[in-house]
Amino acid sequence: MTSYSDPSRTTGADAALTDTPDEALRRSLGVARRRFLSTCTAVAAGAVAAPVLGASPALAHGRDHGHGHGHDHGRGQVLVPPHKRGIILYTVRDATARDPLASDLPSGFREVFKQLARHGYRQVEFAGYNQHANAPGGASLESVEGARLLRSWLDEYGLRAQGNHGFIPSSWPLTAADKDTFKKHLEIANILGMDHMGTGGDPTGSSYRADWDVAADKWNALGEIARREGIKLYTHNHDSAYGFLLDRGPLDDQGRPTRSSGIRKLEYFLKVTDPKLVWLEMDIFWAHVAQYKFHTYTAPDGSTRRNVFDPAGLVTRYNKRYPLFHAKDGVVDTTNGMGWDMVPFGTGDIDYTTFFSRVGLSNYRNPMVEDDNSPSATDPAQSLREAKISYDNMAALRRRRR
């Protein structure tokens, strides 16, 4: 079991002295001791061994074709039920963008939906509505007519749309044009049958509380518009959003705070947004990068405090504020400044069995497989092949027997 500091406490610089350097690194990475030691050995030899796709020992059971409510007789509780296994289409963006006249591989939305359904997926998250111009429906399906066509294909292959990384107005206060475009995207979301609509970016890139207060006002307003249309609005994280908020003095020469109370930016955002209007999608990979990068801060008295981020702990504290996840895996890499290198789901070091066991609510959460690196310039079949590997590994996740 991964050991974390209590996120409700700031322990001071002295707490870090109780760990050896290796233990502190292992704790901040969130990996088991055995895995950590093998990784350190590999790093010392000059490289971390590349994972064998689909061969992660805990996940090598193949696809689960069951349609029950989380149980597989004789094998323990299924952690991600079949109807909740999804993928964001950004992972296979090369396939939707492929020219069907120049390739025999699946091309455009309709053929990609068909292939993903064959793999076993039941949900997709959009990353925009563009495809190759030669695919059925043409280049852009970002319209009411395009949404109806997409919905017909989703229904044809038994898929459910669950979210989109799409349009969030840049203006604040909202311009009339931005408000109209936002409402058009809500209409598209409703045609597609989505419960949620969101974005791939953080509410703000700032570290200052005043900017997060403005972002909260904007998202509360957008969330109210979305609620009137029956949609839950969500934002997404990268690593920096789980860094520490600058909200305490002394001030710099521009009047901005230079120290922190110890609260993380998105934790503050959760506190100041309306839980009936704003939801979050945790990108689990980037949350683990934040765990690696942001573990100390300068307190108001100038001391250095230690607080290691616990992604699953934050989800459990805010529970239903997190209806969606990006299920993105990584192998430990202490040489790249992030702590992790992205790999297909189930082939890395992130302990998804423990994560999904801790956050619970398996019939409420919507984990979407994502791998930014799946498209390949030299292997056009790679992204859809890795999508199947990721599906099989997600389907194989079981709660550990006690």
C-alpha positions in Angstrom: 0.0 0.0 0.0 1.4 3.4 -1.0 2.3 5.6 2.0 1.2 9.2 1.9 1.4 12.1 4.3 -1.9 13.2 5.6 -3.0 15.9 3.2 -4.8 17.8 6.0 -1.5 18.3 7.8 1.6 20.3 7.0 4.4 18.5 8.8 7.3 20.9 8.4 10.8 20.4 7.0 11.6 18.1 9.9 9.2 15.4 8.7 11.2 14.8 5.6 14.2 13.9 7.8 12.5 10.7 8.9 12.8 9.3 5.4 16.0 8.1 3.8 16.5 9.7 0.4 15.3 6.5 -1.3 12.2 6.3 0.9 11.3 9.9 0.3 11.6 9.4 -3.5 9.5 6.2 -3.4 6.8 7.9 -1.3 6.6 10.9 -3.6 6.4 8.6 -6.7 3.6 6.5 -5.1 5.1 3.1 -6.1 5.6 0.0 -4.1 9.0 -0.7 -2.5 9.7 -3.7 -4.7 8.9 -1.9 -7.9 10.9 1.1 -6.7 14.0 -0.9 -6.0 13.9 -2.6 -9.4 13.4 0.8 -11.0 16.4 2.3 -9.1 18.5 -0.7 -10.3 17.5 0.0 -13.9 18.2 3.7 -13.5 21.7 3.0 -12.1 22.3 0.8 -15.1 21.6 3.7 -17.4 18.0 3.1 -18.5 14.5 2.0 -17.3 13.6 -1.2 -19.1 10.7 -0.7 -21.6 7.5 -2.4 -20.5 6.2 -5.4 -22.5 2.8 -4.4 -23.9 0.0 -6.3 -22.4 2.3 -8.4 -20.2 1.7 -6.6 -16.8 1.4 -9.6 -14.5 -1.7 -8.3 -12.6 -3.5 -7.5 -15.8 -2.8 -10.4 -18.1 -6.2 -12.1 -17.8 -7.7 -11.0 -21.1 -11.0 -9.2 -21.8 -14.0 -9.5 -19.6 -17.1 -10.0 -21.7 -19.5 -10.0 -18.7 -22.4 -7.6 -18.4 -23.0 -7.9 -14.6 -22.7 -5.2 -11.9 -19.1 -5.7 -10.9 -18.7 -9.3 -10.0 -17.0 -12.2 -11.9 -17.6 -15.5 -10.2 -14.4 -17.0 -8.8 -12.2 -14.0 -9.8 -13.2 -11.2 -7.4 -14.9 -7.9 -7.9 -14.5 -6.1 -11.2 -13.1 -2.7 -10.6 -14.3 -1.1 -13.8 -17.7 -2.5 -14.9 -18.1 -3.2 -18.7 -20.5 -0.3 -19.3 -18.0 2.2 -17.8 -15.0 1.3 -19.9 -14.2 4.2 -22.1 -11.6 5.9 -24.2 -11.0 9.5 -25.2 -10.8 9.8 -29.0 -7.6 11.9 -28.7 -5.8 8.6 -28.1 -6.8 7.5 -31.7 -6.8 10.9 -33.3 -4.6 9.6 -36.2 -7.3 7.1 -37.0 -10.2 9.6 -37.1 -8.0 11.9 -39.2 -6.9 9.2 -41.6 -7.9 9.4 -45.3 -10.1 6.4 -46.0 -9.2 6.6 -49.7 -5.5 6.1 -48.9 -5.7 3.3 -46.3 -7.4 0.0 -45.5 -7.1 0.8 -41.8 -10.2 2.2 -39.9 -10.6 5.8 -40.9 -13.0 8.5 -39.7 -15.4 8.4 -36.8 -17.7 5.7 -38.0 -15.0 3.1 -38.7 -13.2 4.0 -35.5 -16.4 3.6 -33.5 -16.8 0.1 -35.1 -13.3 -0.9 -34.2 -13.5 0.4 -30.6 -16.7 -1.4 -30.1 -15.1 -4.6 -31.3 -12.3 -4.1 -28.7 -15.0 -4.0 -26.0 -15.4 -0.3 -25.3 -18.8 1.1 -24.4 -18.0 4.8 -23.9 -16.1 7.4 -25.8 -15.1 10.9 -24.9 -14.7 13.3 -27.8 -11.8 15.7 -28.3 -13.5 17.8 -30.9 -15.7 16.8 -33.8 -13.3 16.9 -36.8 -12.2 14.0 -39.0 -10.7 13.5 -42.5 -12.7 15.3 -45.2 -13.1 12.1 -47.2 -14.7 10.2 -44.3 -18.5 9.9 -44.2 -20.0 13.2 -43.1 -17.1 15.3 -44.2 -14.4 17.1 -42.2 -16.4 18.9 -39.5 -19.3 17.4 -37.6 -19.5 20.3 -35.2 -23.1 21.1 -35.9 -26.6 19.9 -35.0 -26.7 17.8 -38.3 -23.2 16.5 -37.6 -24.1 15.5 -34.1 -27.2 13.6 -35.3 -25.0 11.7 -37.7 -22.4 10.9 -34.9 -25.2 9.8 -32.6 -26.5 7.4 -35.3 -23.1 5.7 -35.5 -22.7 5.6 -31.8 -26.1 3.8 -31.5 -25.2 1.5 -34.4 -22.2 0.2 -32.5 -23.6 0.3 -29.0 -21.4 3.2 -27.8 -22.3 6.0 -25.4 -20.8 9.5 -25.7 -19.6 10.7 -22.3 -18.0 14.1 -22.4 -16.0 16.2 -24.8 -12.9 18.3 -24.6 -14.4 21.2 -26.5 -15.4 24.8 -26.4 -15.0 26.8 -23.2 -15.4 30.6 -23.8 -12.2 32.6 -23.4 -14.1 35.8 -22.6 -15.1 36.9 -19.1 -17.6 38.5 -18.7 -19.0 36.3 -21.5 -19.5 38.0 -24.9 -22.7 37.3 -26.7 -20.9 35.4 -29.4 -19.1 33.1 -26.9 -22.3 32.5 -25.0 -24.1 31.4 -28.2 -21.3 29.1 -29.2 -21.2 27.6 -25.8 -25.0 26.9 -26.0 -24.5 25.3 -29.4 -22.0 22.9 -27.9 -24.5 22.1 -25.1 -27.1 21.3 -27.8 -24.6 19.0 -29.6 -23.8 17.3 -26.3 -27.5 16.6 -25.7 -28.0 15.2 -29.2 -25.0 12.9 -28.5 -26.5 11.8 -25.2 -23.8 13.1 -22.9 -24.3 13.6 -19.2 -21.1 15.7 -19.1 -19.3 18.3 -21.2 -15.9 19.7 -20.5 -12.5 20.9 -21.5 -8.9 19.6 -21.7 -7.4 22.6 -20.0 -7.1 24.0 -16.5 -9.4 26.8 -15.3 -6.4 29.1 -15.2 -2.7 28.7 -15.6 -2.0 31.1 -12.7 -0.7 30.3 -9.2 -2.5 33.2 -7.5 -5.7 33.0 -5.5 -7.2 36.1 -7.1 -7.0 34.5 -10.5 -8.6 31.3 -9.2 -11.4 33.3 -7.7 -12.1 34.8 -11.1 -12.0 31.4 -12.7 -14.4 30.1 -10.1 -16.9 32.9 -10.9 -16.7 32.1 -14.6 -17.1 28.4 -14.1 -20.0 28.8 -11.8 -21.7 31.0 -14.4 -21.0 28.5 -17.2 -22.1 25.6 -15.0 -25.4 27.3 -14.4 -26.0 27.6 -18.1 -25.0 24.0 -18.6 -27.3 22.8 -15.8 -30.3 24.5 -17.4 -29.5 22.3 -20.5 -29.2 19.1 -18.4 -25.4 18.9 -18.7 -22.8 18.7 -16.0 -19.8 20.9 -16.8 -16.3 19.6 -16.0 -12.7 20.8 -16.1 -9.6 18.7 -16.5 -6.2 18.9 -14.9 -2.5 18.8 -15.9 0.2 18.6 -13.3 0.5 22.3 -12.5 -3.1 22.6 -11.3 -2.2 20.4 -8.4 0.7 22.6 -7.4 0.4 24.9 -4.4 -1.6 28.1 -4.5 0.2 31.3 -3.7 -2.2 33.0 -1.3 0.0 34.4 1.6 2.4 37.2 2.0 4.9 38.8 1.9 4.0 40.4 -1.4 6.2 40.9 -4.4 6.8 44.2 -6.1 3.5 43.8 -8.0 1.5 43.2 -4.9 1.2 39.4 -5.4 1.6 36.8 -2.6 4.8 34.8 -2.6 4.0 32.1 0.0 1.4 29.4 0.4 -1.2 28.2 3.0 -0.5 24.7 1.7 -3.7 24.3 -0.3 -3.4 23.1 -3.9 -4.9 25.1 -6.7 -7.6 22.7 -7.8 -8.4 21.9 -4.1 -9.1 25.6 -3.7 -11.1 25.6 -6.9 -13.3 22.8 -5.5 -13.9 24.8 -2.3 -15.0 28.0 -4.1 -17.1 26.5 -6.9 -20.7 25.3 -6.5 -20.8 21.5 -6.3 -24.1 21.6 -8.1 -22.6 23.4 -11.1 -18.9 22.4 -11.5 -17.4 18.9 -11.7 -13.8 17.6 -12.3 -12.2 15.0 -14.5 -8.9 13.9 -12.9 -6.1 12.9 -15.3 -4.5 10.3 -13.1 -1.2 10.4 -14.9 -0.8 14.2 -14.5 -2.0 13.9 -10.9 0.9 11.5 -10.2 3.3 13.9 -12.0 2.1 16.6 -9.6 2.7 14.1 -6.7 6.3 13.8 -7.9 6.9 17.6 -8.5 4.9 19.4 -5.9 5.7 18.0 -2.4 7.1 21.1 -0.6 6.0 24.7 -0.3 7.0 27.9 1.5 4.7 28.5 4.4 3.6 32.0 5.6 6.4 32.0 8.2 9.0 31.3 5.6 9.6 27.7 6.6 9.6 24.8 4.1 6.7 22.5 4.6 6.2 19.0 3.2 2.9 17.7 1.9 2.9 14.8 -0.6 -0.1 14.8 -2.9 -2.5 11.8 -2.6 -4.7 11.8 -5.8 -7.1 9.1 -4.7 -7.4 10.7 -1.3 -8.5 14.0 -2.9 -11.1 12.1 -5.0 -12.6 10.3 -1.9 -12.8 13.6 0.0 -14.7 15.3 -2.8 -16.4 12.1 -4.0 -19.0 12.8 -6.6 -17.3 16.0 -7.8 -15.1 13.5 -9.8 -17.4 11.7 -12.2 -14.7 11.2 -14.9 -11.1 10.1 -15.1 -8.4 9.9 -17.7 -6.9 6.5 -17.1 -3.4 7.1 -18.4 -0.5 5.0 -17.2 3.2 5.7 -16.8 6.5 4.1 -15.9 8.8 5.7 -13.3 11.4 7.9 -14.8 13.4 10.2 -12.5 15.4 11.7 -15.4 12.8 13.7 -17.2 11.6 16.2 -14.6 8.2 14.6 -14.4 8.8 11.4 -12.6 6.9 9.3 -15.2 6.9 8.4 -18.9 3.5 7.7 -20.5 2.7 4.2 -21.7 -0.5 2.3 -22.6 -2.9 1.6 -19.8 -1.9 -1.4 -17.7 1.7 -1.6 -18.8 3.1 0.9 -16.4 3.8 1.5 -12.7 0.7 3.4 -11.6 -1.2 1.2 -9.1 -4.6 1.3 -10.7 -5.9 -1.6 -8.7 -5.4 0.4 -5.5 -6.5 3.7 -7.0 -9.9 2.3 -8.3 -10.4 0.3 -5.1 -9.9 3.5 -2.9 -12.1 5.8 -4.9 -15.0 3.4 -5.2 -18.4 4.2 -6.8 -17.6 2.1 -9.8 -21.0 2.5 -11.3 -20.7 6.3 -11.1 -17.1 7.0 -12.3 -16.3 7.1 -16.0 -12.6 6.2 -16.6 -11.5 7.0 -20.1 -8.3 5.4 -21.4 -5.8 8.0 -22.7 -2.3 7.8 -24.1 -1.0 10.9 -25.8 1.7 8.9 -27.5 -0.3 6.2 -29.1 -0.4 7.7 -32.7 2.9 6.8 -34.5 4.4 8.4 -37.6 5.9 5.0 -38.6 3.2 2.5 -37.4 -0.3 3.6 -38.5 -2.0 0.7 -36.8 -0.4 1.4 -33.4 -3.0 3.6 -31.8 -5.9 1.2 -32.3 -3.8 -1.8 -31.4 -2.7 -0.1 -28.1 -6.4 0.9 -27.5 -7.1 -2.9 -27.4 -4.2 -3.5 -25.1 -5.5 -0.8 -22.8 -9.0 -2.1 -22.9 -8.0 -5.7 -22.0 -5.9 -4.4 -19.1 -8.7 -2.2 -17.8 -11.2 -5.2 -18.1 -8.8 -7.4 -16.1 -8.6 -5.1 -13.0 -9.9 -6.9 -9.9 -10.2 -5.9 -6.3 -7.5 -7.7 -4.4 -8.8 -10.4 -2.1 -8.2 -9.7 1.6 
